[in-house]
Amino acid sequence: MPSKKKKNRWKKLLSESRMVKEAKQPGDRHAFEIDLDRIVFSTSFRRLKDKTQVYSLPSNDHVRNRLTHSLEVSSVGRSLGVGVGHHVINKYNLDKLSSYHFGCVVQAACLAHDIGNPPFGHSGENAISEWFKNRSPKGWDSGLTRKQKDDLECFEGNAQGFRILTNIEYAKRKGGLRLTHATLSVFVKYPRNASNNPKDGYIGSKKNGFFQSERKIIDETAKATGMIEIDNGYWKRHPLTYLMEAADDICYSVVDIEDGFELGVISYKDACEILANMANINLKKNFPPIEQIRYLRSIAIGKLIEQAKNVFIENEESILSGEYGKGLLDHFVFVKEAKKLAETIYSSDHVVKKQVSGRNIIHGILDEMFGIVIKLHETNWDISKLDHWERNIAYLIGKNELDVIKSQPTSSKYDAIRFLVDFVSGMTDGFALRLHRQINGIDI
């Protein structure tokens, strides 16, 4: 690809256009700074404070939740974006862009990268998919297309996040948060729908990144930023998505070790060994154990940021063309070892028990509410058409949510089911637990 064409491609990849044209914002904030602010002030981002990172409802206040994890990932992502931005701007002589802008757009995508995660972490994702595959009432999918059914049976937090950013926030106004196309493109880690078969050797096809309800939005986003289309409903990643992914990998491969040590799941010896190898540094003499771990964690993160940045720069052309088929940290053996050690955390009694509980909570809520939501859809969301007990369950959805859906009633059964999934996946761990207890008479 000629240098001029690459320069123009980078400019398009950093598009500041939005789904909905807006009046110029007061002040001199850049478009990507506005994206950052909109994500931080969103309701869905705020709810991450009570959503599982690894440990559900932990008793230790030092353990990460989805909010603290997202903040840490955004900090690492900003550093990666600035470092890569220096390289790209100098190489292609990009005007009107600075490395700070690169840092902002990656930071914004990182802030939002887990915004669609349901309660109880990845086990919550699996629980929603499993309910539609194996536990839903017979005939639940009548009237749905194959692709719509795939959306629900392959529920994905990444796709739900794209839906939140573009559709759900701000009471379903057109465009949702109305982020720039650049931020949305960087956010889409897996730019394919659930019905497309994964492409062998292509890292961006491990999961699905959007639902049919947002198909027109992803089409517009991909066109605005020049994402490379592989197939109908299937694109190659935005180059800066690799930085968002690396920031996430850096954080959870390092800080999961720290959290595991804090909770007594990982030994001091094992934690020190893996962190010291990643940091390429000797232990500090006479440091208390927890301070030793924190010191090694901070050095390890800094080293991994440099390594990920250098891998991106070395492979920039293949990343830009969409031919780079792995993550930026995939060949670092100590990162793989850290992830393997972290698997002991996921199989610990604490985590397994909470995962089983979370699954049963989500299934129980879907059992009670599915039929009621379908009935409300069929009666144009007229709650008076429900019987006494159905109304009581419906009111548990909440006045704000019911007001929104009554003002814009669902036009199809698929939309009604999407509303229910939005409601369940948007719950915090604590709210899901309380609601399940209320429905089952455990807590009045």
N, C-alpha and C positions, 0 to 999 in steps of 0.2 A: 504494500500500500504506500503510495507516494507520501512524502512528508506533509505536503499541503493538505492532502485529503485527510491525513491523520489529525492535523491541526483543526480542521473544520469538524471532524468527528468529535474531538474532545470538547469543542465549543458546544456542539449540540447535546452531548452527554450531560453537560452542566446547564441545561436549559432552565431558565427561571420562569417559564410560562406555567400557568395554573389551569385547572379544569374550568374554572369560572373566572372571567376577567373581573378584576376588582379595581376600585379607585386607589390611587397611590396612597400608601400608608404615610402618616405624618412622621417627620424625623428622617434620619438617614440610615435606618437599619437596612441591611442587605436582605434580599428575599430569603436566603437560607437562614439568617438569624430569626426572621419572622417564623419560619418553619419550626425552629427550635422552641420558640416561645409558645407556639400553638400546641405543640406536643406536651410540653411541661404543664401547661394549664388545663389540659384535657382531663375529663373525668376518668377515662379508661386508664390513663397513665397513673393517676392518683391511686386507683384501686390496686395497683401492683404492690403496694406496701403490705397487703395481706394475701399475697399469692405465693405459692410454693416455688422456691428455687430448687433446693434438693430436699430440705426438711420441712414438712408440713407442720404448721402451728408449733414452732420450736419454743422450748422454755428458756433457751439461751439467747439473750438479746444481741449477742455479737454475730450470730449466724445470719447469712444473707437471705433476703427475700427477693422477689422479682424486681422490686423497685431499686434496692441498693445495688443489685447485680446490673440492672440497666444503666444506672448512673456510672458504675465502674466501667462498663463496656463502652459507654459514650466517651469517657475520658481517654481510654486507650484508642478508640476510633478517631478521635480528634487528632491525637498525636500521629497516627498513621496517615490520616488525610493530609495533614500539613507537610509531613515528610515526603510523601508521594507528589503532592502539589508542587513543591519546590522543583522536583525533577521534571514534571510534565511541562510546567510553565517555562522553565529555562530551555528545555529541549525544543519546544514548538513555538516559543516566543508568543505565548498567549497574552493578548491585551485585555484589559477590563476584568481580569481574574487575578486573584492572589492565592497563595498557599492557604491563607486563612479561610477563603471561600471553600476550598477543597475540604479543609478540616471541619467546617460548619456542616456541609452536606452529609459527610460521613457520620459526624456526631449526631445529627438529627435522625438519620436512619438507625443508628445504634440505640438511641434513646427509645425508639419505637419498636425495636426488633422483637420484643416479647409481649407487646401490648395486646395481642390476641390470644394469649395463653389462657386456658380455662383454669378453674380451681384445681389444686392438687397436681400441678405440673403435667409432665408427659403422661402420667397414668390417667389424668383427667381427659386428655385428648383421646387416649385409647378407649376410655369408658364411653365417651360419646359415640365414637365409631362403632364400638361393639354393640351398643344398645340398638342402633339402627340396623345392624347386620343380623343380630340374633335375638333381640328381646322385644322389639317393636311389635305392635299388634298386626295381625294378618291384614294385608291390603293397605297398609300405611302408605305405600308408594303409588297407589292408583292415581293416574293423572299426571305423574311426574315423568319427565324424559329420563333416558338412561344417564345422561350427564348430570342431571340434577340429583338423581339417586346416588351417583358416584360421589358427588360433593358431600353428602351426608354420611355415607358409609366410609368415606376416607376423610373424616374431619381433620383439619390441620390448623394449628395455631397461627402459622405464618399466613395462611389464606384468610383466617378470621381477622388478623391484624390489618391486612390490606383493606378488608371490608370496613373495619372500624375507622381507619384513617380517611377513607374516601366516601363513606356512606352513612355510618351510624352516628358519629359525633355531631353535635349541634342539631340534635333532633331530626336527623335525616334530611337536612337541607342539602341542596345539590352540591356535591363535592366534599361533603363532610368537613374536615379541617381545612380543605382547600390548600393543600401543600403544593410545592412546586413539582413539576414532572420529574425533575432530577432527583429530589429526595424520595419520591415514590418509586422510581426505577431502582435506585440503590437499595431501597428497603426490600424489594422482591427477590428474596434469596433463591427461590425455586420458580422461575417464570414459566410454569406450565399448569394446565388444569388436571383434575383428577382422572380424566378419561384418556389422556395421552399416555402411551406406554413410555417408560423411562428409556433414555438413549444410553446405550452401553458406553461406559467410560466418560460420561459427561456428568460432572459433579452437581450441576444445577438441576438435575432431574431426579434426585433422591426422593423428593416429596412434591406435593402440589402447592402452589403459592397463591392461587386465587380461585374463587367460586364462579359459577355461571352468572350469579347475580351481579358480579362486577366485571363481566367479560368486556363490555363496551369501554369501561374505564381503563382496563389494562391495555386494550387495543390503542386507545388514545395516548396513554402514557408511553407505550413502546414506540409509537410513531413520533411523538414529540422529541424523544431523546435518541432516536435512531438505533434502538435495540435490534439486534440481528435475529430475524425470524427463521426458525428451523422448520417449523410445520405450523399448520393451522392451530392457534392457541398454544404455541410453544416457541420460546425465544431463548437466545443465549444471554447470559447474565450481563448486567451493566458492570463494567470493569471495577468500579469502586465497591461493588458488592463483596468482592473478595476481601476488601479491607474490613468491612463490617463483620464478615464471617471470622476473619482472623482475630479481631478484637474480642469477639465472643469466645473463640477457642482459647485465647490467651487467658481470659478471666476465669473461665470455669476449669481449665486444666490446672491453674495455679491456686485459685482461691477455694476450690472444692477441697483441696488438700488441707488448707488452713482450717476450713470449717470442720472437716473430718477430725482433725487433731483436737480442735476446741471441744468437740462432743465425745471424744474418747473412742472414736471408731478407727482412727489411723494412729499408729504408734509414733512417738517422737522420733525414733530411729528412722522409720520408713519415710516420714514427712521430711526430715532433714536431708536424707540422702537424695530424694528426688528433686527437692527444691534447690539444693546446693549444686546438683548437676545442671539444672536448667539455668541457674544464676552464674555457673562457672566461677564459684567463689568458695573460699574456706569458711568454716563456722567461726563466729565471734566468740572469743574466750570469755567465760564468766557471764554470758548472757543468760537470763532466765529463759526457760524453754519457750514460753509463749512469745517473748520478744525476739528470740532467735528465729522462730518460724515467721514472724511478721517481717523481720529484716530480710530474710531470704526471699520471701514472697515479693517484696518491693523491688529487689535487685533482679529477680527472675522476670518480672513483668517488663522492666526496662530493656533487658537483653532480648526478650522475645519480640518486642516492638521493633527493635533495630533489625532483627533477623527477618521478620515478616516484610518490613519496608524494603529491605535489600532484595528479597526474592521477587517482590512485585516489580521493582525497577529492572532487575535482570530479565524478567519475562514480560515486560510491558507490552511488547508488540504482539505476542501470542495471546495475552490477556485481552488486548484491544480488539483483536480479530475474533475472539471467542473460541480460540483453539486450546487454551490452557485448561487441562482437564483434571486439576486437583486443587486442594486448598494450599494456601501459602505456607502452612506449617506442617504439611503432611509428611515431609521427609526428615523432620527433626525427631530423632529417636526418643529423646527425653520427654517430649510432649506426648508421644504415644504411650510411654511408660506411665506418665502422670494420669492419663485418661484410664489406663488399665487399673491403676491403683484406686482411682475414683470409683471404679465399678464395685469395690468392696463397700463403699458407702451406700450405693443404691441397693445392695442386697442385705444391708444391716436390718436388724429387727425393727428398729425405729421407723425406717423408711418403708419397709415392706408392710408393716401393720397400718401405717397411714395410707399407703396406696390402696390396700384392700378396702379400708374404710371409705376413702374417697370415691372409689368405684361404686360401692354400694349406695353412697349418698347421691351421686349423680344419677345412677339408674333409678333410684327411688323417686327422685324429683321428676324425671322424665316419665316414669310410669304414671304418676298422678296428673301431670299437666298436659301430656300430649293430646289426649282426647278432648280436654276442655278447650285448648287453644284451637283445635280443628273446628269444634262446635262454635266457638266465638267467630272464627273466620266465616263460617257458613251463615251466621246470623248478622254479618256486617258489624261485628264487635259490639253487639247489644247484650250487655251482661244480664239484663232483665229476662232474657230468654233462657237463662240457665236455671237449674233447680237450686234449692237453698244451699246444699253442700258444694255444688259446683261453683256457685258464686263465692263462697268462702275461700275456696282454693284459688279462684281467679284473683281475688283481692290481694292475695299474698304476692302476686307479681309486682304490685306497687302502683300507687296513684300516678306517679310521673310517667312510668312506662306505658300504662294503660291510656293516659291522656294523649301521648304521642301516637300510639297505634290507632286510637279512635279518630284522631285528626287526619290520619293518612291510612285508612283501612287497607288490609292486604288484598291484592288483586288476584292472587292465585294460591293454591294449596302450598306450593313450594315456598312462597313468600311467608305464609303463616308458620311453616315449620322453621324457616330461617329466623323468624322472630323468636320462637321458642329457644332455638340454639343460641341466638344472640343473648337472650336472657340468662340461660344456664352458663354459657361460657364466660359471661361478663361477671359472674359472681366471684366474690373473694372466698377464700377457704372458710373463714369464720361465718360469713353469711350463708353459704351452702350448708354448713353444719347446723346452724340455727334453724334454717328453713326446713331441713329434713326432720329435725326434732319436733318442730311445730306440726308438720303434716302428720307425723306418726304418733303424736300425743306424748312424746318423751319429755317435752319442755313446753309448758303453757304460760 
